[in-house]
Amino acid sequence: MTWVNAIVQGVLLGGFYALLACGLSLMFGVMRIINLAHGDIAVVGAYLVWLLATQLSISPFLAALLVIPGMWVVGYAMYVLLLERSRRAGLLVPLLTTFGLAIVIENVLLQVFSPDVHSLLSSTGSLATASVSVGGGLSISALGTLIFVTAVVVLTGLQLFLSRTNAGRQMRATAEDPDAAELVGINARAVYARATAIAVATAALGGVFLAIRSTFDPSTGPTQLIFAFEAVVIGGFGSAWGTLVGGVVLGVAQVIGEQVNPQYAVLFGHLVFLAVLAAPQVGILARRGQGL
Amino acid sequence: MIHPRTAPLAGAFRVQRWTRVSMASVGVTLFIIAVLAVVPFFFGADVDEQLTVLLIFVILAVMWNALAGYGGLISVGQQAFIGLGAYGTIFLTQHGFTPYLAMIIAGLGAGAVAIPTSLIMLRLRGGQFAIGMWVVAEVFAILVSLDSGLGGGTGVSLVGLNVFAPGYRQAYTFWITLACATVLLGLVFFLLRRPIGTSLQAVRDDEEAAASLGVNVVRSKRVLFVVAAVGCGIAGSLYLANTLFIQTGSVFGVQWTAYMLFMVLVGGLGTFEGPILGAIILYLIQANFGNSGAWYFIGLGAVAIAFALFLPHGLWGAIDRRLRLRLLPVGYTLRTRKATAPAEPEAAAGEG
């Protein structure tokens, strides 16, 4: 029964990774940019929510409602100030500048907030400990379920946005061929800025849940980036559902690793990732070269 | 691949590799190496230690630049090989090898590990390769920290060097570092001057086009990847010999990549001389601001971003563009037969 329990916990954990990963996947799909500061941006979201929640004594969820629109604007600014120029300078330049940005963010957080470890777990009230017992020693935590449901809602929303709305169609067209998209009157720059804003806002949402479900400190970012990236690669670049599947596979691998030996949790996730890379076709749901 | 010497316009142009300036500068380089070699006779152990740090920076910068600037492979995980070199040295000394021999074997061992690693990692491109290497570094760090014989996560000391008096030990370590730096830089220099150097730059600029011209893309990348791993592995073992104590958290830490990125971007991505200049600059900054904690890294990151955006070929690139200075030539310069004036920069092939 512990194994069934491990798989259930792993699936719920996978929802969290999918939430972190969807912005990374969107930016790569639309712009072919991998944002190496993605994890640190999530941690910025975590710090902002923690700051608002503790300073104003408000619920973290209320604080998140203020932080996420703010991070949306930050995403726009990040595109205009940093990524636009990086993208035009060459394929590899965005990697260099976003890695530089990651170093800057991490150390600004260290300077401002000290290396102390924080968590919002205690300020979420009964949600943190609530769980539903489904019998046979199997229990499902309310917080894990909330995160998983949020991830599914966000991924569904992204998929519907891309397939049904005009802005989403523009994004797919730009991802497919930016020059042709410009010919039919799409402002590729605006599309890229919007994609970055969505990515940064979803990363911040992931950061909110990071702060609630575990602890964080200024050096937490790189680990989040690696997990998000592993979820995207395991699932296969190119589909929102792939990201969810990838997150779930990663989550289950980590929880099973933890069952074997607590020190193996992260290692098992990495090994599954490397095994997927070594497979003839990389990614479980890898598809034809679609935008997302 | 069309070799410049057999290119159609060969009659009107001549291909130049060596200039008087570059031949003189190679002489100067050899002279500097000779001067460095006698430093321990005249200065104390602290000078040896500082110069060892500088030379380790030079090795790392040249290796990262070879990967990124000539191969188009931006790695966020070269600390994987730095850590393997350092911990490999510990492992070998625990099994009866003398430390200095262990350092060289461990460096070559990092290269041996790079061969199977390359089978997986070189399937990835761009950002995927970058983070993929980061995962590799994390995996090695976890595996090492699980081994209690290597000190677990708490760190381990290199004990075998205690047989030397501190002054002699530091001098020996410096000489080994100088020898390794000379051999490794020479290796990269001659590798980039051979056809594979041109092949790699073609792959960096357009992988499909290079493949269509007959470049063996995977083989070229693999050779470079393994050479860079050996360089980083030896740099790691030299770092261990210089500090005598390592922890998985620091030796496998991503701050190494921050250093390498800074040195290469500031010095000049895709130039041979630039990273050496970048290493000297990083060394001077670290000597003056290394104790500023977070501000030090904020500065490094911000300067690296500024260079990537506004001066993509770094300080050396800017010097080179004005003076056409090729001190250590790895590229080809196309000159017209009659005029002695250098051809337009567009005509220069092979140099990034």
Chai-1 contact restraints between the chains, C-beta under 6 A:
chainA,res_idxA,chainB,res_idxB,connection_type,confidence,min_distance_angstrom,max_distance_angstrom,comment,restraint_id
A,I34,B,G127,contact,1.0,0.0,6.0,A-B,restraint_1
A,R85,B,L309,contact,1.0,0.0,6.0,A-B,restraint_2
A,L92,B,I74,contact,1.0,0.0,6.0,A-B,restraint_3
A,V93,B,A308,contact,1.0,0.0,6.0,A-B,restraint_4
A,L95,B,I74,contact,1.0,0.0,6.0,A-B,restraint_5
A,L95,B,G127,contact,1.0,0.0,6.0,A-B,restraint_6
A,L95,B,A130,contact,1.0,0.0,6.0,A-B,restraint_7
A,L96,B,A308,contact,1.0,0.0,6.0,A-B,restraint_8
A,T97,B,I305,contact,1.0,0.0,6.0,A-B,restraint_9
A,T97,B,A308,contact,1.0,0.0,6.0,A-B,restraint_10
A,G100,B,G301,contact,1.0,0.0,6.0,A-B,restraint_11
A,G100,B,A304,contact,1.0,0.0,6.0,A-B,restraint_12
A,G100,B,I305,contact,1.0,0.0,6.0,A-B,restraint_13
A,I103,B,A258,contact,1.0,0.0,6.0,A-B,restraint_14
A,I103,B,F297,contact,1.0,0.0,6.0,A-B,restraint_15
A,I103,B,G301,contact,1.0,0.0,6.0,A-B,restraint_16
A,V104,B,I298,contact,1.0,0.0,6.0,A-B,restraint_17
A,V104,B,G301,contact,1.0,0.0,6.0,A-B,restraint_18
A,V104,B,A302,contact,1.0,0.0,6.0,A-B,restraint_19
A,N107,B,A294,contact,1.0,0.0,6.0,A-B,restraint_20
A,N107,B,F297,contact,1.0,0.0,6.0,A-B,restraint_21
A,N107,B,I298,contact,1.0,0.0,6.0,A-B,restraint_22
A,L110,B,A294,contact,1.0,0.0,6.0,A-B,restraint_23
A,Q111,B,A294,contact,1.0,0.0,6.0,A-B,restraint_24
A,I226,B,V135,contact,1.0,0.0,6.0,A-B,restraint_25
A,F229,B,I131,contact,1.0,0.0,6.0,A-B,restraint_26
A,L267,B,I142,contact,1.0,0.0,6.0,A-B,restraint_27
A,H270,B,V135,contact,1.0,0.0,6.0,A-B,restraint_28
A,H270,B,V139,contact,1.0,0.0,6.0,A-B,restraint_29
A,L277,B,I120,contact,1.0,0.0,6.0,A-B,restraint_30
A,A278,B,I120,contact,1.0,0.0,6.0,A-B,restraint_31
